[in-house]
Amino acid sequence: MAASDAEPADAHFLEKAASLKPSGASRPQGPLTGERCLELFDAQLGSRHLDLAARRLRARGHGFYTIGSSGHEGNAAVAAALRPDDPALLHYRSGAFFLERARQVPGRNALRDVLLGVVAAAEDPISGGRHKVFGSDRLHVIPQTSTIASHLPRALGVAFAIDRAGRLGAETPWPCDALAVCSFGDASANHSTATGAVNAAVNCGFQGVPMPLLLVCEDNGIGISVRTPPGWIEAAYGSRPGLAYFHADGGDLEEVYTAARDAAAWVRERRRPAFLHLSTVRLMGHAGSDVESAYRTRAELDADLAADPLLRTARLLVDRGIATADEVVGRYEAKRAEVAALAEEVADAPRLASAREVMAPLATPVAETAEPPAEPGGERLTLAQAVNRTLADLLDERPETLVFGEDVARKGGVYGVTRGLLRRAGAARVFDTILDEQSILGLALGLGTAGLLPIPEIQYLAYLHNAADQIRGEAATLPFFSAGRYRNPMVVRIAAYAYQKGFGGHFHNDNAVAALRDIPGLVIASPARPDDAAGMLRACADAAVAHGRVCVLLETIALYHVRDLHEDGDGGWLAAPGAGAVPLGRARTHGTGGDLTIVTFANGLRMSLRAARRLERRGIGCRVLDLRWLAPLPAADLLREARATGAVLVADETRRTGGVSEAVLTALADGGFEGRAARVTSEDSFVPLGDAAGRVLLSERAIEDAALALVSGDTGRS
């Protein structure tokens, strides 16, 4: 016990609990029986001693995570008011909730499981040693990491998925009358992600769309060192139309249980969102490294100690004659010993020992062989038509598929790509959303977690950037931080790149893909031709369903409706899509020239093919390699085609800094390519309006000039 004596919360509880006596005042029987009070007190004690053990482990160099739940242990009563099959997305201070949920579904030692996460043990049953998270598929707790508010859009999606899946007759991990619960802190409630998710939830309710979402704000009045103004959470959320508001003193176990029970019943019966506001305190600082005395007064810290929820539950037990003071202290010390023994047991547990082990949940299977030659015949389509036709086929073939986004349903998309799908599949599977990319992706996250196949559309690449963390911090990390036990398969369609004539400026002509290429495990497809677009969309759907992959399909806007390649009327850009999928991570070669390999993708493919034809007239034989996949990058195909000519020109329409060409040239170097290599790219600029765009974007003339320079040996800058 000596190591924890330095914690004021520990010493204060022992001192005050030992002197507790029945108050003598008659206290009416509350909603909790004596047995339930003791069960919830056990969860509270377990949570507190996990916090103390985490700090002891850290001090000894065995533990790595010390953000605790002390002061928030009243959330055990929230778990008691819910069902164990209500999906939960938990705040990092919801330790007592997790332990009470685990008590309802026996089978594992939840205390030990949490400690395995604290020490980053490879046998941690949820993350496999990758992060300390509250998560369990058995307990229907979807793991979150150090959440700010990024999990709220997913919670929105989970709540949406419960009822939508039932409407479609699709199986989910949860019953059709379940609700989703999401806990977060008062500081997080100010984040734009939180306000956007709450707005979307209320908007759904306003439109009559079922949204069984219980939002639990655990308000301790401070975010690390930044104070939340007293009364702010109630002012911001307490009187919002369409959002039922419930409040409880988070230190009063029975009051929390009553409010949580009422809020849960309201959500479950009405299928509308509710906000449960718990007033709590924060004990032991933000984390083990936090020195609270640097920004909080002694009086503030003492006031929080006096409001310790464990002490208040102890008073309840003594006042109601459920336990004596000695018995309370005995339970506290017995739990300390139990947790300490478990901590000692796991302190030296084996950890992940190799990069391969760490990255196992991120592995993307790459096809070893290219697709067979396409059989001739079939209707020749444009790129937009090919995507439309494939989406229609997927909706027919996979009943779990949903297509949604801004303008995708009634209008059929800004470019007509989703035209007719609403009529074909119905409003339950093809629908319009509000203009909020975070909510669009959050819906996809929840639907994917529920076992459906979401295909959301982001209207333009530039619109993705304010919501990119829903892909980076939520979608891509879920299988990583759950060791593959949880997954959120999806295919995110994004209208991308530049070269729209007579339309645009930056927000409709964006070539910034670096933020996507930086995400581990993300599949990025970038088709240019109609046949490739169809096959790659199918490949993404297959990877999502079979392997739980998160896929992004970057659709080349400027090529949506292009029909010709070299001459007006030649129909050279039309193609008949095959029925199969394009192999994941495999490039496609056009031509057999032996003098130069042009490596490109998207708009660059059409420009390079046109430039290659002119180069051939000058005696330079070219082959053009369409990467097709930006992740995983087809390195083997790249090296093969580079060695076939000994000279490589990378024609990259993205920016010189952070663009795709950097990865291509690096792959050539890593693969030991010893020939000549150069690149020609767009400039490090945003895309301006009108003709000025041509001054900063890659052009056919630039490709041709760079090719001539490379073949002649005068590469200039590379």
Secondary structure, 3 states (H helix, E strand, C coil): CHHHCCCHHHHHHHHHHHCCCCCCCCCCCCCCCHHHHHHHHHHHHHHHHHHHHHHHHHHCCCCCCCCCCCCCHHHHHHHHHCCCCCCEECCCCCHHHHHHHHHHCCCCCHHHHHHHHHCCECCCCCCCCCCCCCCECCCCECCCCCCCCCCHHHHHHHHHHHHHHHHHCCCCCCCCCCCEEEEEECCHHHCHHHHHHHHHHHHHHHCCCCCCEEEEEEECCEECCEECCCCHHHHHHCCCCCCEEEEEECCCHHHHHHHHHHHHHHHHHHCCCEEEEEECCCCCCCCCCCCHHHCCCHHHHHHHHHCCHHHHHHHHHHHCCCCCHHHHHHHHHHHHHHHHHHHHHHCCCCECCCHHHHHHHHCCCCCCCCCCCCCCCCCCECHHHHHHHHHHHHHHHCCCEEEEECCCCCCCCCCCCCCCHHHHHCCCCEEECCCCHHHHHHHHHHHHHCCCEEEEEECCHHHHHHHCHHHHHHHCHHHHHCCCCCCCCEEEEEEEECCCCCCCCHHHCECCCHHHHCCCCCEEECCCCHHHHHHHHHHHHHHHHHHCCEEEEEEEHHHCCCCCCCCCCCCCCCECCCCCCCCCCCCEEECCCCCEEEEECCHHHHHHHHHHHHHHHCCCCEEEEECCEEECCCHHHHHHHHHHHCEEEEEEEEECCCCHHHHHHHHHHHCCCCCEEEEEEECCCCCCCHHHHHHCCCCHHHHHHHHHHHHHCCCCCC
